[in-house]
């Protein structure tokens, strides 16, 4: 299963993103010069209907 790349920087919303580093999920924004990591946390519990 492959994961879609991010479309926007979470800090400045620019679209000029490139892979960063050697680990999966690491990205850099060329506009604001920040590096960030995306990771999957897990599934949420089903909502209860109260």
PyMOL commands that set and color helices and strands:
alter all, ss='L'
color gray80, all
select strands_A, chain A and resi 17-19+26-29+35-37
alter strands_A, ss='S'
color yellow, strands_A
deselect
rebuild
show_as cartoon
